[in-house]
Structures are given as structure tokens and as C-alpha cells.
Amino acid sequence: MKIEHSEDQNMLREMVRDFAQNEVAPGAMERDESMEFPLELCRKCGELGLMGIMLPESYGGAGMDVTSYAIAVEEIAKVDGSMALSVQAHNGLGSGHILLSGSEEIKNKYLPSLASGERLAAWCLTEPGSGSDAGSMSTIAEKKGSSWVINGSKNFITHGTFGDVYVIMAKTDPSKGNKGITAFVAEKGWPGLVVGKKENKMGMRASDTTSITFENLEIPEENVLGEPGQGFTDALKILDKGRVVIGALALGLGQAAIDEAMKYALERKAFGKPISALQAIQWKIADSVTELEAARMLVYRAAWMHDQGMYAKAESSMAKLYASEAAWRACNQAIQIHGGYGYVKEYPVERFYRDVKLCQIGEGTSEIQREVIAGQVLAS
């Protein structure tokens, strides 16, 4: 069996790699330090088609597949995890949910400006008291006349401050549990949508992450995504694809870290020879590149399955679980190979190490992925 990307996908990789090296990499360390959100880079990604990479051309998108999406995120992650996370969250969560469930009117209203990067999407699921257990959310939407009124709060929302279009999950019938959750679309500036504090994070520091509060936020009936009660089911479909691309993001970070470690090992001398000649260093590199190659197979197999329209719930979770943990181990080994220099901010492996941790948490923790995988294989 041979996994091989198409000529168009290889061209995309080269294009994104050039963009990442020339536009994203400069200033990445400074943005991390200051927590500055790269809004202008998001606009440039839009010009390249990366902010609507999977949206159909009829809505202004690039019309590409999940594999292409994963390739783009992986290449950006090799220089800046925060920027890669913005591309991933905008495409896979906010825009993706509108594409999946929105009416034709809603798609035409929002998707073209999201595809161009003119506007950013934020996806509001997690709450202060409900993360992995999303079904226990407390945000409520009540029908009042021809509108819905939302009250509650969300936490850890990517693009919370800079978002223009918000996809919000809220309970419309608490008696039905997960089947009583509905998705809505709101816009920046609407009365009752209040942006909270910006989180001061360990990693992905240039990615905008905030809390959001809804205080009698009124949503018109036409801004419901799908049928009432369908929101949670659709959110799980969104997360399946999203997990594959989080795996690609982790893969990019892990590969970048071990590439830096190999370069350092060839240059750094100890005991009269480059440390790359030491077996202890060689084994760290060998283990890391082997695990990353295995992760690459899992990520791109799951992406391919989605592109073929196949059911890939377990495979998506396997990709995210293994890639995120293998990448974390690679980043950890890269720090160790650098020694004391790996512990200072002058070298990028320190940032990769902090950034990659989120991949074991966001869009379903490693523990949740194990639950999903076990549930799928035990039911088969």
C-alpha cells in the first residue's frame, strides 16, 4: 500500500510552505511573547484561499478536500502553531458548521466573506462548567415570538475577540439532553453578545482565546442552523473532521521540533564530536521520526477516508490521539537534545513544546479519544 498525494496537493504544500516561511515565520516568536493576534496574516491566508479551503467555489471557497486542508495546516504549524490553529478553527469549526447545517440563505449570507478572510468565524461550544461533557451545557435559548433569546456563557473560544460570525450551541429543550441542543449564528456587535477576558495561555499564545457571555442575545429564526435539537449531532460530525486536522497540526509541530533538533545535533559538539554521533541522541531522533511517520499515516488515512465519504469516527480519533501524543514526545525529545538551550526562548523548540500540548486537549482530550475509539471498536 502506498499513500501518495496528488500533484495539486503537492503544489499546495509548496505554496503554503513558502507562505509560512516568508510571511508567517518572521515575527512568530514576538507574537507569542506579546500574545498579538495576527489579523493581517489571516487576511493574507484568505487571499490565498486558505480561509475557505474546503468551502465550495460557489460560496467563494477553494473547493478542496480534507487532505488538502490537513496539508495546509501541517505546513503552517511547522513555523507557528497559533496561526495554524486560527486556520483550523475558522475552517473546520465555524465555517464548517454553517456549510454543514445552514440554509441556502445563511450560506450565501456568511460563507463568501468567511472564505475571503474578510470575516473570521468563532465556534462556541465549551463552557466554564462543561468541556468534554458538552451535553451538560447550561446556555439556554428560549423561543420568543419569531426570535430566539440566548442566555449563558462560553469559555476558551478561539477568535472570541476578533470573530465576526459566531456559531453558538445552546439548549432549546433541556428535557431532551443532547437531543435538545440547537446551533445558532450571531454576528459581532449584536446587543447581548459580550466578549470577556482574553486568556493568558501557556502555548498558542498568539491565538485569540476568550470567554463569551450572552445576555438576552436575540437571534432571528432564520439564523438557526439545521433543525432545533440537531446542534449536538452536527457538532460531533464537525469534530470528527476537526480532529483529523488537529492531528495534522500536531504533526507539523512535532516535525518542526525534531528537524530543529537534528540540525542542532549536527552542529553542537561534545566530547570532541557532534552530538549526533552519540547513540543516546541518535535513539531519541530515531524514536521520534518513527512515531511521527506512523502518525502521518494515521492522519492522512483518516483524511482520505473523509474525502471518500467513508465513516471515520474511530480513525479520526486514532489520528488525533496518536499524532498529538507522538508530537508531544518529539517536542520533549527536541528540548532534551538541545539541553539548556532548549529551555530558553531563543530557540523555537521551546515554543513548539508549549504549543503542542493543546493538541492533547482541544477538540476532545486524549482521554475522550480513547473513549471514542473503545466505543467504536467494541460495538463492531
Backbone hydrogen bonds, N-H to C=O, Kabsch-Sander energy under -0.5 kcal/mol:
donor,donor_aa,acceptor,acceptor_aa,energy
4,E,2,K,-0.7
10,N,6,S,-2.3
11,M,7,E,-2.2
12,L,8,D,-2.2
13,R,9,Q,-2.3
14,E,10,N,-2.0
15,M,11,M,-2.4
16,V,12,L,-2.9
17,R,13,R,-2.7
18,D,14,E,-2.2
19,F,15,M,-2.2
20,A,16,V,-3.1
21,Q,17,R,-2.5
22,N,18,D,-2.5
23,E,19,F,-3.0
24,V,19,F,-1.2
25,A,20,A,-3.1
28,A,25,A,-2.1
31,R,27,G,-2.7
32,D,28,A,-2.1
33,E,29,M,-2.0
34,S,30,E,-2.4
35,M,31,R,-1.6
36,E,31,R,-1.2
39,L,37,F,-2.0
42,C,38,P,-1.7
43,R,39,L,-1.8
44,K,40,E,-2.1
45,C,41,L,-2.5
46,G,42,C,-1.9
47,E,43,R,-1.8
48,L,44,K,-1.4
49,G,46,G,-1.2
50,L,45,C,-2.6
51,M,45,C,-0.6
52,G,49,G,-0.7
53,I,50,L,-0.7
55,L,52,G,-0.8
59,Y,56,P,-1.8
60,G,57,E,-1.9
61,G,56,P,-2.2
62,A,52,G,-2.6
63,G,52,G,-0.7
63,G,55,L,-2.4
64,M,53,I,-2.9
69,Y,65,D,-2.1
70,A,66,V,-2.7
71,I,67,T,-2.3
72,A,68,S,-2.4
73,V,69,Y,-2.2
74,E,70,A,-2.6
75,E,71,I,-2.2
76,I,72,A,-2.0
77,A,73,V,-2.4
78,K,74,E,-1.0
79,V,76,I,-1.8
80,D,76,I,-2.3
84,A,80,D,-1.9
85,L,81,G,-2.3
86,S,82,S,-1.7
87,V,83,M,-2.0
88,Q,84,A,-2.4
89,A,85,L,-3.0
90,H,86,S,-2.3
91,N,87,V,-1.9
92,G,88,Q,-2.7
93,L,89,A,-1.4
94,G,89,A,-1.5
95,S,90,H,-2.3
96,G,91,N,-1.1
97,H,93,L,-2.2
98,I,94,G,-1.6
99,L,95,S,-2.4
100,L,96,G,-2.2
101,S,97,H,-2.5
102,G,98,I,-2.2
107,K,103,S,-2.7
108,N,104,E,-2.4
109,K,105,E,-1.5
110,Y,106,I,-2.2
111,L,107,K,-2.0
114,L,110,Y,-1.6
115,A,111,L,-3.0
116,S,112,P,-1.7
117,G,114,L,-0.6
118,E,113,S,-0.9
119,R,113,S,-2.1
122,A,165,V,-2.6
124,C,122,A,-0.5
124,C,167,V,-3.7
125,L,123,W,-0.8
127,E,130,S,-2.8
130,S,127,E,-1.0
134,A,132,S,-1.5
136,S,133,D,-1.9
137,M,134,A,-1.6
140,I,151,N,-2.7
141,A,171,K,-2.9
142,E,149,V,-2.4
144,K,147,S,-3.0
147,S,144,K,-1.7
148,W,219,I,-2.9
149,V,142,E,-2.7
150,I,148,W,-0.5
150,I,217,L,-2.8
151,N,140,I,-2.5
152,G,214,F,-1.9
154,K,212,I,-3.1
155,N,126,T,-2.4
157,I,210,T,-3.0
158,T,156,F,-0.7
159,H,208,D,-2.7
160,G,157,I,-1.6
160,G,208,D,-0.6
163,G,159,H,-2.2
164,D,120,L,-2.9
165,V,120,L,-2.1
166,Y,186,A,-2.9
167,V,122,A,-2.9
168,I,166,Y,-0.6
168,I,184,F,-2.6
169,M,124,C,-2.2
170,A,182,T,-2.4
171,K,139,T,-3.0
172,T,180,G,-3.2
173,D,180,G,-1.8
176,K,173,D,-2.2
177,G,174,P,-1.4
179,K,176,K,-1.8
180,G,177,G,-1.9
181,I,178,N,-1.0
182,T,170,A,-3.1
183,A,225,L,-0.7
184,F,168,I,-2.4
185,V,223,N,-2.0
186,A,166,Y,-2.7
188,K,164,D,-2.4
190,W,187,E,-1.8
193,L,190,W,-1.9
194,V,192,G,-0.8
194,V,213,T,-3.0
195,V,193,L,-0.5
196,G,211,S,-3.5
199,E,209,T,-3.0
201,K,199,E,-0.9
207,S,204,M,-1.5
209,T,207,S,-0.5
210,T,157,I,-1.8
211,S,197,K,-1.1
212,I,154,K,-2.2
213,T,194,V,-3.0
214,F,152,G,-3.2
215,E,192,G,-2.6
215,E,213,T,-0.6
216,N,214,F,-0.6
217,L,150,I,-2.2
218,E,191,P,-0.6
218,E,216,N,-0.6
219,I,148,W,-3.6
219,I,217,L,-0.5
221,E,146,S,-1.6
223,N,220,P,-2.4
224,V,221,E,-1.4
225,L,183,A,-2.9
226,G,101,S,-1.3
226,G,224,V,-0.7
230,Q,227,E,-2.2
231,G,181,I,-1.7
232,F,181,I,-0.7
234,D,230,Q,-2.2
235,A,231,G,-2.2
236,L,232,F,-2.0
237,K,233,T,-1.4
238,I,234,D,-2.4
239,L,235,A,-2.4
240,D,236,L,-1.7
241,K,237,K,-1.3
242,G,238,I,-2.3
243,R,239,L,-2.6
244,V,240,D,-1.0
245,V,241,K,-1.5
246,I,242,G,-2.1
247,G,243,R,-1.9
248,A,244,V,-1.5
249,L,245,V,-2.3
250,A,246,I,-2.6
251,L,247,G,-2.3
252,G,248,A,-2.2
253,L,249,L,-2.0
254,G,250,A,-2.9
255,Q,251,L,-2.6
256,A,252,G,-2.3
257,A,253,L,-2.3
258,I,254,G,-2.2
259,D,255,Q,-2.3
260,E,256,A,-2.2
261,A,257,A,-2.1
262,M,258,I,-2.4
263,K,259,D,-2.2
264,Y,260,E,-2.4
265,A,261,A,-2.7
266,L,262,M,-1.8
267,E,263,K,-1.0
267,E,264,Y,-0.5
268,R,264,Y,-3.2
270,A,273,K,-2.9
273,K,270,A,-1.2
275,I,268,R,-2.7
276,S,265,A,-1.7
277,A,274,P,-2.1
278,L,275,I,-1.6
281,I,278,L,-0.6
282,Q,278,L,-2.5
283,W,279,Q,-2.6
284,K,280,A,-1.1
285,I,281,I,-2.1
286,A,282,Q,-2.9
287,D,283,W,-2.7
288,S,284,K,-2.0
289,V,285,I,-2.8
290,T,286,A,-1.8
291,E,287,D,-2.3
292,L,288,S,-2.6
293,E,289,V,-1.8
294,A,290,T,-2.1
295,A,291,E,-2.4
296,R,292,L,-2.3
297,M,293,E,-1.8
298,L,294,A,-1.9
299,V,295,A,-2.8
300,Y,296,R,-2.4
301,R,297,M,-1.8
302,A,298,L,-2.2
303,A,299,V,-2.2
304,W,300,Y,-1.9
305,M,301,R,-2.3
306,H,302,A,-2.1
307,D,303,A,-2.2
308,Q,304,W,-1.5
309,G,306,H,-1.6
310,M,305,M,-2.7
312,A,310,M,-0.5
316,S,312,A,-2.4
317,S,313,K,-1.9
318,M,314,A,-2.7
319,A,315,E,-2.3
320,K,316,S,-2.3
321,L,317,S,-2.9
322,Y,318,M,-2.7
323,A,319,A,-2.2
324,S,320,K,-2.3
325,E,321,L,-1.8
326,A,322,Y,-2.9
327,A,323,A,-2.5
328,W,324,S,-1.8
329,R,325,E,-2.1
330,A,326,A,-2.3
331,C,327,A,-2.6
332,N,328,W,-2.3
333,Q,329,R,-2.5
334,A,330,A,-2.3
335,I,331,C,-2.0
336,Q,332,N,-1.9
337,I,333,Q,-2.6
338,H,334,A,-1.9
339,G,335,I,-1.0
341,Y,338,H,-1.4
342,G,339,G,-1.2
343,Y,340,G,-1.3
344,V,341,Y,-1.0
347,Y,344,V,-1.3
350,E,347,Y,-1.3
352,F,348,P,-2.4
353,Y,349,V,-2.3
354,R,350,E,-1.5
355,D,351,R,-2.9
356,V,352,F,-2.6
357,K,353,Y,-0.6
358,L,355,D,-1.3
359,C,356,V,-1.1
360,Q,357,K,-1.7
361,I,358,L,-2.0
362,G,358,L,-3.2
364,G,361,I,-0.8
366,S,360,Q,-1.7
369,Q,365,T,-2.3
370,R,366,S,-1.9
371,E,367,E,-1.7
372,V,368,I,-2.6
373,I,369,Q,-2.8
374,A,370,R,-2.6
375,G,371,E,-2.5
376,Q,372,V,-2.1
377,V,373,I,-2.7
378,L,374,A,-2.4
379,A,375,G,-0.9
380,S,376,Q,-0.7
